[in-house]
Amino acid sequence: MKTPTHPERTKTPSTPAAKVSIRIGKRTTFDASVTTAGLLSVGALVSGILLSSAVIVAAAGRKAARRPLALPDHTRTDG
């Protein structure tokens, strides 16, 4: 069974905005390239993660400052 191809997907991709090549040892090489749209999407994801984690940490700090860890026990009597 032949897989249909879309004409837009068979065109050559746009020029990469960033290229990285990492070599480990003598035989292992990792090559990566990212387009401008890819860089923008990675930046949006990272900023979203950082903003959401900052809000969670701030909310946890406010709640801990409001409420003590253990409430005093007033039901005990000395004697």
C-alpha positions in Angstrom: 0.0 0.0 0.0 1.4 3.3 -1.0 1.4 6.2 1.5 0.0 9.4 0.0 2.2 12.4 0.2 1.1 16.0 0.5 2.7 18.4 -2.0 3.4 21.0 0.8 5.3 18.4 2.8 7.5 17.2 0.0 8.9 20.7 -0.5 12.4 21.4 0.9 12.2 22.8 4.4 13.2 26.3 5.1 16.7 27.3 6.0 17.6 26.3 9.6 18.1 29.2 12.0 20.5 27.2 14.2 22.7 24.2 13.7 24.5 22.1 16.3 26.9 19.2 15.9 28.1 17.3 18.9 30.8 14.7 18.7 31.3 12.0 21.4 34.3 9.8 21.0 35.6 8.9 17.5 32.5 7.5 15.9 29.4 9.1 17.5 28.2 12.4 16.1 24.8 14.1 16.7 23.6 16.7 14.3 20.6 18.9 14.9 19.1 21.9 13.1 16.2 24.1 14.2 14.1 26.5 12.1 13.0 29.9 13.2 9.5 28.7 14.0 11.1 25.9 16.1 13.2 28.3 18.1 10.1 30.5 18.7 8.1 27.5 19.9 10.8 26.3 22.2 11.1 29.8 23.7 7.4 30.0 24.3 7.4 26.6 26.0 10.3 27.4 28.3 8.8 30.8 29.3 5.5 29.2 30.0 7.1 26.6 32.2 9.1 29.2 34.1 6.1 31.4 34.6 3.9 28.6 35.8 6.4 27.2 38.2 7.0 30.7 39.7 3.3 31.1 40.4 3.1 27.7 42.0 6.1 28.5 44.3 4.7 31.9 45.2 1.3 30.3 46.1 2.9 27.6 48.2 4.9 30.2 50.1 1.9 32.4 50.9 -0.1 29.4 52.2 2.8 28.2 54.4 3.2 31.7 55.9 -0.5 32.0 56.6 -1.0 28.7 58.4 1.3 27.2 61.0 2.5 23.6 60.6 0.9 22.4 63.9 -2.0 24.1 65.7 -1.6 24.3 69.5 -3.5 21.8 71.5 -5.7 23.6 74.0 -7.6 20.5 75.1 -4.8 19.3 77.4 -4.9 20.3 81.1 -1.9 20.5 83.3 -2.2 18.6 86.5 
